[in-house]
Amino acid sequence: MAKYSIKFSCGHTHVVAITGSVAEQERKAQWYKDCGICPDCYAAKKAAEESQAQQEVQAQQKRLQSTLSHEQF
């Protein structure tokens, strides 16, 4: 296992422990640089996705409640 200081595609730099053969480590390090996002940006992205999903569920529930209340009368 080797530790690499990686500048991720998002522009942030973090130290990452990468396992595997030297060739695999270099390949993974290059992937992080080209395509990967840092742990902080990844967490922020997941939080935003979760928030959006919750908002969509709440909107669906409101529409359903509105539909049901109109059908009762």
N, C-alpha and C positions, 0 to 999 in steps of 0.2 A: 504494500500500500504506500502510495506517495501522496504528499499534499501539494496541491497546485494553487497558486494565486490566480484566479480566473477573472477576467473582465467579461462579464456576461453580455449577451446581446442587448440587454436593457441599459447597459452602461455602468452598472454597479460592479464593484470588485469584492469578491469573497474568497476565502481559502476553502478548498474542497478536497476531501480525502477520496482518492480514486484507487480502486483495486484492479487487479488483472495484470496481464503482461504489460511490458513497457509500451508495446504497440497499441494495446487496448487503452491504456491510460492516455496516451497521446491522442488517440481517436476520440475518446470521451471528452478530453479537455477541449479539443477543437470543436466538438458538437456544442458544448456549453458556450463557447465563444460565439459560435455562429447562430445557434437556435435557442439556447437555454436562457431562462430568466432567473434572476437571483432569488434566494429564499424569501426575502422581504417582498419583492414584487409578486412572487407566486402566491404568498399568503394574502396580499392585497387583492389580487385577481380573484382568488377563490372566495374571499369575503364579499366582493362585489357581485360575483355570480350568485352566491347564496342569498344576498339581499334582494337581487332582482327576482330570483325564484320565489322568495317569500312574498314579494309585492305582487307577482303574478297570481299566486295562490289566493292572496287576499282579494284581489280584483275579481277572480272567478267566484269566490265565495259571496262577495257582494252582489254580483250579477245573479247568482243562483237565488240568494235571499230575496232580491228584488222580484225575480220571476215568480217565485213561490208565493210571495205576499200579494202579487197582482192576480194570480190564479185563484187565490182563496176568496176573492171578492167577486 
